[in-house]
């Protein structure tokens, strides 16, 4: 199995995670199952800082979908490709991790 990250850090707050990408503390953030109020303010901050926000597959972001990919912009295409290729959690085999 090939690991594509050096680590994953979560604050427990989508808005704070988006702000971390905006100020350069993190390179990317992705999540599913979010409500619009979890991410609306963070998206504005990130985009004003020059970051990029889309759906996992790179299509325009739909705030009602609950799925978000946000990056510093430099690694956005690579992150999108990795997320699209990743199997759903239900298909993961924990014994291989």
C-alpha positions in Angstrom: 0.0 0.0 0.0 1.3 3.4 -0.9 0.7 6.3 1.5 0.1 9.6 -0.1 0.4 11.8 3.0 2.9 12.3 5.7 0.2 12.9 8.2 -3.4 13.9 8.7 -4.3 16.4 11.4 -7.8 17.4 12.3 -8.9 20.2 14.7 -12.5 19.2 15.0 -13.7 22.4 13.3 -14.1 22.6 9.5 -13.8 26.4 9.7 -10.6 26.2 11.6 -9.2 23.6 9.3 -10.0 25.8 6.3 -8.3 28.8 8.0 -5.2 26.6 8.6 -5.0 26.0 4.8 -5.6 29.7 4.2 -2.6 30.8 6.4 -0.3 28.0 5.2 -0.3 25.7 8.3 -1.9 23.0 6.2 -1.7 22.2 2.5 -5.2 20.8 2.0 -8.5 19.9 3.7 -11.1 17.5 2.5 -14.2 16.2 4.2 -17.7 14.9 3.7 -20.9 15.1 5.6 -20.6 18.8 6.4 -23.4 21.4 6.7 -23.2 24.7 4.9 -22.7 26.6 8.3 -19.7 24.4 9.0 -17.7 25.7 6.0 -19.2 28.9 4.6 -17.0 31.4 6.5 -13.9 29.2 6.1 -14.4 29.1 2.3 -14.5 32.8 2.1 -11.3 33.2 4.1 -9.5 30.5 2.1 -10.5 31.9 -1.3 -9.5 35.4 -0.3 -6.1 34.1 0.7 -5.7 32.6 -2.8 -6.7 29.0 -2.0 -9.0 26.8 -4.2 -12.2 25.0 -3.2 -14.0 22.4 -5.4 -15.8 19.1 -5.2 -13.5 16.0 -4.8 -13.4 15.6 -8.6 -12.4 19.2 -9.3 -15.9 20.2 -10.4 -17.4 23.4 -9.0 -18.1 23.2 -5.3 -21.7 22.8 -4.2 -22.2 23.9 -0.6 -25.2 21.6 -0.3 -23.3 18.4 -1.2 -21.4 18.3 2.1 -18.2 17.3 0.3 -15.3 19.7 0.0 -11.7 19.7 -1.3 -9.8 22.8 -0.3 -6.1 23.4 -1.0 -3.4 26.0 -1.3 -4.1 25.8 -5.0 -0.6 24.3 -5.8 -1.5 20.7 -5.0 -5.2 20.8 -5.9 -5.1 18.6 -9.0 -3.0 16.0 -7.3 -5.4 15.9 -4.3 -8.4 15.7 -6.5 -7.0 12.7 -8.4 -6.1 10.9 -5.2 -9.5 11.5 -3.7 -11.3 10.3 -6.8 -9.1 7.1 -6.9 -9.6 6.3 -3.1 -12.2 3.7 -2.5 -15.2 4.4 -0.2 -14.5 3.8 3.5 -16.9 0.9 3.4 -14.5 -0.9 1.0 -11.4 -0.4 3.1 -9.8 -3.5 4.5 -8.5 -2.6 8.0 -6.2 -5.6 8.1 -4.1 -4.1 5.3 -3.5 -0.8 7.0 
